[in-house]
Amino acid sequence: MIWNWFKSKPPEEPASAKEARQLVSEFLTGKPKEARAAARARLLELKEPVSVTALTEGYATCYQWNKGDVLALLGELGFPEATPFLKRILQDKSSHLLQMSAANALGRIRDPGAVPTLLEVLAPSFWRHPHGWNPPNMGFGTSRQEALRMAEMDEARVRCTIINALFDIGTPEALQAVTAATKDADPSVQSAAKAVLALAGTTKSSQP
């Protein structure tokens, strides 16, 4: 009976994993800037996979201003386990800033499994709105025409960020999409694609 209890008892979590959970809690709960910076630095030292679980589980309840930092940290940690969560954030149109943070993180992780979602959100069809759609920033002295223009600019910024992420991932499918984006209807997306390809050419030519 005692032997069976020992066999069924789950293994104790390593001390480093426990420390990572505590650090994530400090990072999420709005500690002073210095403490949050120290927690982030230590999490990057530990590189504990449990950090991904703790960050994604705590994301919904952390301060809005901290969400972008959480996404950035997931990218810095580099665990592909964060990819499904980041893809969901990328597909959520409620915040263009968080979409850009998610795209940046996916580019840092370089998980090829993110490419289909990045291509989905890059496509102009993803950004089509129903007839009569009102942008969230309309009102408070902003006309509908101006709000639509601002929304289009924000959407273009997300798409430009995706271009960089696809280039960083670097699979043939991703690079093909970057090349195709040099002929995109949006000039800013064209410019972003041409810039990363030009940078790649410069880097390659400078190598011995």
One Martini backbone bead per residue (centre of mass of N, CA, C, O) as a GRO file, in nm:
protein
  208
    1MET     BB    1   0.060   0.061  -0.023
    2ILE     BB    2   0.298   0.256   0.012
    3TRP     BB    3   0.425   0.199  -0.263
    4ASN     BB    4   0.182   0.300  -0.430
    5TRP     BB    5   0.193   0.592  -0.326
    6PHE     BB    6   0.475   0.658  -0.436
    7LYS     BB    7   0.409   0.596  -0.736
    8SER     BB    8   0.156   0.812  -0.750
    9LYS     BB    9   0.331   1.035  -0.679
   10PRO     BB   10   0.413   1.326  -0.777
   11PRO     BB   11   0.660   1.496  -0.877
   12GLU     BB   12   0.863   1.724  -0.772
   13GLU     BB   13   0.917   2.041  -0.815
   14PRO     BB   14   1.149   2.223  -0.909
   15ALA     BB   15   1.301   2.498  -0.787
   16SER     BB   16   1.310   2.659  -1.056
   17ALA     BB   17   1.005   2.643  -1.111
   18LYS     BB   18   0.910   2.783  -0.857
   19GLU     BB   19   1.061   3.045  -0.911
   20ALA     BB   20   0.922   3.111  -1.178
   21ARG     BB   21   0.636   3.144  -1.069
   22GLN     BB   22   0.705   3.380  -0.879
   23LEU     BB   23   0.815   3.572  -1.097
   24VAL     BB   24   0.559   3.590  -1.264
   25SER     BB   25   0.386   3.713  -1.044
   26GLU     BB   26   0.557   3.973  -1.024
   27PHE     BB   27   0.529   4.055  -1.326
   28LEU     BB   28   0.199   4.069  -1.328
   29THR     BB   29   0.135   4.258  -1.046
   30GLY     BB   30   0.269   4.551  -1.055
   31LYS     BB   31   0.536   4.603  -0.983
   32PRO     BB   32   0.793   4.761  -0.972
   33LYS     BB   33   0.996   4.821  -1.229
   34GLU     BB   34   1.251   4.691  -1.107
   35ALA     BB   35   1.123   4.418  -1.025
   36ARG     BB   36   1.027   4.338  -1.307
   37ALA     BB   37   1.309   4.342  -1.439
   38ALA     BB   38   1.432   4.126  -1.253
   39ALA     BB   39   1.232   3.900  -1.320
   40ARG     BB   40   1.291   3.886  -1.620
   41ALA     BB   41   1.596   3.824  -1.606
   42ARG     BB   42   1.564   3.558  -1.444
   43LEU     BB   43   1.381   3.408  -1.646
   44LEU     BB   44   1.601   3.411  -1.871
   45GLU     BB   45   1.799   3.239  -1.710
   46LEU     BB   46   1.623   2.986  -1.648
   47LYS     BB   47   1.439   2.869  -1.876
   48GLU     BB   48   1.141   2.784  -1.796
   49PRO     BB   49   0.865   2.626  -1.920
   50VAL     BB   50   0.663   2.717  -1.691
   51SER     BB   51   0.649   3.017  -1.776
   52VAL     BB   52   0.443   2.989  -2.002
   53THR     BB   53   0.205   2.895  -1.834
   54ALA     BB   54   0.201   3.133  -1.633
   55LEU     BB   55   0.169   3.364  -1.842
   56THR     BB   56  -0.090   3.264  -1.992
   57GLU     BB   57  -0.271   3.237  -1.735
   58GLY     BB   58  -0.217   3.554  -1.639
   59TYR     BB   59  -0.298   3.746  -1.874
   60ALA     BB   60  -0.608   3.814  -1.828
   61THR     BB   61  -0.537   3.956  -1.523
   62CYS     BB   62  -0.360   4.159  -1.619
   63TYR     BB   63  -0.255   4.441  -1.700
   64GLN     BB   64  -0.291   4.606  -1.989
   65TRP     BB   65   0.003   4.740  -1.991
   66ASN     BB   66   0.139   4.433  -1.957
   67LYS     BB   67   0.078   4.253  -2.206
   68GLY     BB   68   0.311   4.324  -2.398
   69ASP     BB   69   0.533   4.218  -2.205
   70VAL     BB   70   0.444   3.926  -2.205
   71LEU     BB   71   0.480   3.875  -2.508
   72ALA     BB   72   0.778   3.949  -2.519
   73LEU     BB   73   0.875   3.731  -2.317
   74LEU     BB   74   0.788   3.488  -2.481
   75GLY     BB   75   0.984   3.550  -2.709
   76GLU     BB   76   1.249   3.547  -2.542
   77LEU     BB   77   1.226   3.254  -2.442
   78GLY     BB   78   1.145   3.060  -2.710
   79PHE     BB   79   0.893   2.881  -2.677
   80PRO     BB   80   0.677   2.694  -2.874
   81GLU     BB   81   0.443   2.668  -2.659
   82ALA     BB   82   0.346   2.978  -2.721
   83THR     BB   83   0.217   2.980  -3.005
   84PRO     BB   84  -0.093   2.936  -2.969
   85PHE     BB   85  -0.137   3.191  -2.800
   86LEU     BB   86  -0.019   3.402  -3.002
   87LYS     BB   87  -0.218   3.341  -3.230
   88ARG     BB   88  -0.471   3.439  -3.084
   89ILE     BB   89  -0.380   3.732  -3.050
   90LEU     BB   90  -0.336   3.791  -3.354
   91GLN     BB   91  -0.657   3.736  -3.422
   92ASP     BB   92  -0.714   3.984  -3.239
   93LYS     BB   93  -0.866   4.304  -3.320
   94SER     BB   94  -0.883   4.478  -3.045
   95SER     BB   95  -0.546   4.496  -3.067
   96HIS     BB   96  -0.283   4.612  -3.244
   97LEU     BB   97  -0.053   4.608  -3.038
   98LEU     BB   98  -0.084   4.305  -2.960
   99GLN     BB   99  -0.045   4.195  -3.239
  100MET     BB  100   0.246   4.298  -3.270
  101SER     BB  101   0.362   4.151  -3.025
  102ALA     BB  102   0.294   3.867  -3.126
  103ALA     BB  103   0.454   3.877  -3.389
  104ASN     BB  104   0.728   3.931  -3.264
  105ALA     BB  105   0.736   3.672  -3.094
  106LEU     BB  106   0.715   3.471  -3.329
  107GLY     BB  107   0.980   3.566  -3.463
  108ARG     BB  108   1.163   3.478  -3.223
  109ILE     BB  109   1.083   3.174  -3.211
  110ARG     BB  110   1.057   3.030  -3.500
  111ASP     BB  111   0.785   2.883  -3.565
  112PRO     BB  112   0.648   2.723  -3.834
  113GLY     BB  113   0.352   2.695  -3.705
  114ALA     BB  114   0.289   3.017  -3.750
  115VAL     BB  115   0.257   3.079  -4.055
  116PRO     BB  116  -0.048   3.044  -4.126
  117THR     BB  117  -0.142   3.277  -3.936
  118LEU     BB  118   0.029   3.502  -4.054
  119LEU     BB  119  -0.099   3.481  -4.337
  120GLU     BB  120  -0.388   3.536  -4.256
  121VAL     BB  121  -0.330   3.831  -4.133
  122LEU     BB  122  -0.191   3.949  -4.389
  123ALA     BB  123  -0.438   3.932  -4.535
  124PRO     BB  124  -0.677   4.145  -4.653
  125SER     BB  125  -0.929   3.966  -4.580
  126PHE     BB  126  -0.900   3.990  -4.267
  127TRP     BB  127  -0.977   4.324  -4.286
  128ARG     BB  128  -1.261   4.294  -4.345
  129HIS     BB  129  -1.559   4.482  -4.322
  130PRO     BB  130  -1.856   4.549  -4.258
  131HIS     BB  131  -2.109   4.721  -4.341
  132GLY     BB  132  -2.087   5.003  -4.130
  133TRP     BB  133  -1.834   5.001  -3.987
  134ASN     BB  134  -1.697   5.099  -3.668
  135PRO     BB  135  -1.448   5.226  -3.529
  136PRO     BB  136  -1.323   5.237  -3.203
  137ASN     BB  137  -1.206   5.553  -3.248
  138MET     BB  138  -1.477   5.670  -3.261
  139GLY     BB  139  -1.506   5.980  -3.153
  140PHE     BB  140  -1.418   6.235  -2.963
  141GLY     BB  141  -1.387   6.422  -3.243
  142THR     BB  142  -1.393   6.181  -3.446
  143SER     BB  143  -1.432   6.099  -3.746
  144ARG     BB  144  -1.507   5.845  -3.950
  145GLN     BB  145  -1.290   5.898  -4.162
  146GLU     BB  146  -1.053   5.922  -3.963
  147ALA     BB  147  -1.093   5.648  -3.823
  148LEU     BB  148  -1.047   5.477  -4.077
  149ARG     BB  149  -0.762   5.574  -4.134
  150MET     BB  150  -0.639   5.480  -3.865
  151ALA     BB  151  -0.714   5.180  -3.895
  152GLU     BB  152  -0.549   5.132  -4.154
  153MET     BB  153  -0.276   5.197  -4.024
  154ASP     BB  154  -0.283   4.979  -3.806
  155GLU     BB  155  -0.313   4.737  -3.996
  156ALA     BB  156  -0.046   4.788  -4.145
  157ARG     BB  157   0.138   4.750  -3.900
  158VAL     BB  158   0.074   4.458  -3.857
  159ARG     BB  159   0.164   4.359  -4.138
  160CYS     BB  160   0.459   4.456  -4.110
  161THR     BB  161   0.528   4.279  -3.867
  162ILE     BB  162   0.476   4.011  -4.014
  163ILE     BB  163   0.697   4.032  -4.218
  164ASN     BB  164   0.927   4.010  -4.010
  165ALA     BB  165   0.845   3.736  -3.893
  166LEU     BB  166   0.867   3.571  -4.153
  167PHE     BB  167   1.163   3.631  -4.201
  168ASP     BB  168   1.268   3.507  -3.935
  169ILE     BB  169   1.168   3.220  -3.987
  170GLY     BB  170   1.242   3.134  -4.306
  171THR     BB  171   1.065   2.983  -4.472
  172PRO     BB  172   0.968   2.936  -4.785
  173GLU     BB  173   0.676   3.036  -4.738
  174ALA     BB  174   0.753   3.299  -4.591
  175LEU     BB  175   0.940   3.423  -4.815
  176GLN     BB  176   0.727   3.425  -5.035
  177ALA     BB  177   0.541   3.630  -4.891
  178VAL     BB  178   0.742   3.860  -4.880
  179THR     BB  179   0.781   3.888  -5.184
  180ALA     BB  180   0.478   3.937  -5.251
  181ALA     BB  181   0.459   4.207  -5.070
  182THR     BB  182   0.606   4.399  -5.284
  183LYS     BB  183   0.290   4.398  -5.433
  184ASP     BB  184   0.121   4.542  -5.253
  185ALA     BB  185  -0.136   4.773  -5.213
  186ASP     BB  186   0.031   4.863  -4.971
  187PRO     BB  187   0.300   5.067  -4.937
  188SER     BB  188   0.398   4.984  -4.648
  189VAL     BB  189   0.422   4.681  -4.709
  190GLN     BB  190   0.614   4.701  -4.937
  191SER     BB  191   0.843   4.842  -4.779
  192ALA     BB  192   0.887   4.621  -4.567
  193ALA     BB  193   0.966   4.397  -4.764
  194LYS     BB  194   1.201   4.544  -4.906
  195ALA     BB  195   1.371   4.595  -4.652
  196VAL     BB  196   1.431   4.299  -4.564
  197LEU     BB  197   1.552   4.210  -4.836
  198ALA     BB  198   1.778   4.420  -4.842
  199LEU     BB  199   1.909   4.337  -4.576
  200ALA     BB  200   1.974   4.050  -4.663
  201GLY     BB  201   2.159   4.133  -4.899
  202THR     BB  202   2.364   4.293  -4.731
  203THR     BB  203   2.446   4.070  -4.535
  204LYS     BB  204   2.538   3.864  -4.747
  205SER     BB  205   2.756   4.053  -4.893
  206SER     BB  206   2.928   4.094  -4.610
  207GLN     BB  207   3.006   3.815  -4.624
  208PRO     BB  208   3.287   3.600  -4.669
   0.00000   0.00000   0.00000
